């Protein structure tokens, strides 16, 4: 057993003997200890020989940056080891997965997630098997067996999402000093069932299909499709869209952080197609949501799945991820990005409008103005208007000949 000092250098974080005066990265540990910037850990072996490290800050009433507290923690574990009470005192050896789940789902930052419901479902599925198990007792082979069992009921992609959700919870517990690295290690060694990008969809909606959808969709849902096809907004963003987010004076939809998936504010330019769609909509008296059906927000009924599926059926288009050549509402977003590429929209403006993160140094140095975003949208609008006009004329000729 012993006391370790963690180098505070964010590029190092090396845990080393407390006797070291200088870290291998060059940090002056003696000076940093005096300024209470060094975090202390204790290291010891559990019964059976497994090495374990614990942050001193994880001990109730102890400060992780005090050498005196580190000695107290070390002394406490030494006594428990002699009395053979060690496993009863270590957190991950007396906490069940269900107890950890209750803590995790109660976190305010987790409850704010747009995927909160799906997170709860994934954790519940895992807890049906492991809920009453002590966290430190579950090993890698058991998690792999769980993956194999789940393959009988769900797709590999869904299995990966469930395991990823568990990993996120375990990592959050580790970061909050509720667990050490033992439980985290078991999950991090688990391999994905599906290679990244292996199930990525490539389906887009062509202009002929779009025109058919617009012609056949219900009147209350038509503006939704038009705005989605022109902006690439996510279904969740459209469902939560409120009139107060629409800046008609400057022709922008201004989404607050709590509405977007990336949890960042997003400004989307409004073109004439979007403006006409918004102008066609009535304002509800009892709420501020934009899209409604019989006075109720679409998000409070059944979202966009049912009206979009109905539109596809009426237009004679295949619907669903598992249907050959089937389309889903989310495909409108992929369609917009694909069309923006064809229209020659700059990748930076395209990603900003769609809410995709900028890559590399662009995220630090580029801050396009609203005028440049409008110019990018104008370029895209001119292109799709031309394509829609060409497709409409072609369809008219075909109908005339067949008629």
Phi, psi and omega in degrees: 000152179190174180254133179246149177246130180264123178297129182283354177298117184299340178269359182241289181056029181289132175263122190217174180303140179294345180283341181297132179267330180227135178283159178299335179281355179102354181292137179279095185293325180299313180294319181291328176294318180296327179270010177055047176250356180266129179267134184260147176229159171241148182233134179202174180250136176280162174305128184107348174098356182289130179286139179223141175239142178226140174286135179298330180295342181283346178278132182300128176082001181251148180261129183289355184246018180242127180293328178296316178294325178297319178294323178296317180296317179298317180296319180299312180293328179296317179296315180297325179293318179296325181273003179058038178247014190296313184295333179287338186263335182285129190304314186285356177257005173221018177243130179269164178297324180293321178295319179293322178299316179300320177294314185295314181291345177272353179291135183298322181291331177284319181294338179279348183296139175295335182263018186306316181297316180294325177299314179299320179295315180298316180293323179296319178298320179292320183288343174299334180258317189246004187306321183267002180278143172291135188303315184291352183268347183274129182247169185305316183297326179290324178292321177296322176296323177297317177301315181296320179295319182291337180297340179288338187245330186226168182284158177303323180297319179292323176300316179299322178295318180297313180294321178298322178295318177297316178302318180298319179295315180298319179296318178298320178295321177297315181295334179263016177059030175270339178221163171255195188283353184296309180295321180297321182299319182299321183280326181291342179275350181287131180271150176293148175282336184233134177294144181302130178083357184293331181251020180294133180279149178240000186289130172237165181257116181282173186293325178295318178294320180297315179298319178296320179296317181296321181291328188258348184284157178296149186301324183286342183260345182302315178299328178299312181296319181297314181292320178297317182290337181263338184242336184076018179295145177290157180298322179296323179292321179290320180295327181267002183296131179239157180298330181291344178274353186261119179259087183292330182298318181256004177060057177220146164261122185247101183272129177285163183304324185289350181264331186271152180295322183280359179058036175229145178298146183220132178250122184243121180296144178259124174263183185293330178294317179292319180299315180296321179295318180292321180294336182279350186268141176280155176266129177285150181273331189263352180204176186250007181290145184281312186263122184224166172217118184054040176087348181260143177299137179301327180294338181268356181258274178217022178070214185254354186298306184297310180295327179289319178297319179297318179298318178297316180299315181293327181274357180073030181251140179293142183236142171108149180296326185266008178259139180302126181060018181290151179244155175232166181300323182297339179295341177297325181292316176295325179297316181298315181296319178297316180293325179294324176297313180296329180280352178082024178287135180303135182305324181296311181292324178300313181292324179294319180294321182277346180086021176272145182293138174290149184257154175060219183283350178303323184293339181264331190248342184262128177219075183301144179280168178296328179295321180289325176294321178295321179297319178296317178294322178298320179296316179295318182297315180300322181291312183290327177298319179294316181294320179295320179295317179297317181293319179298317179296319179295317179294323178297317178297318181296315181296322180296317181293317181287333179286000000 
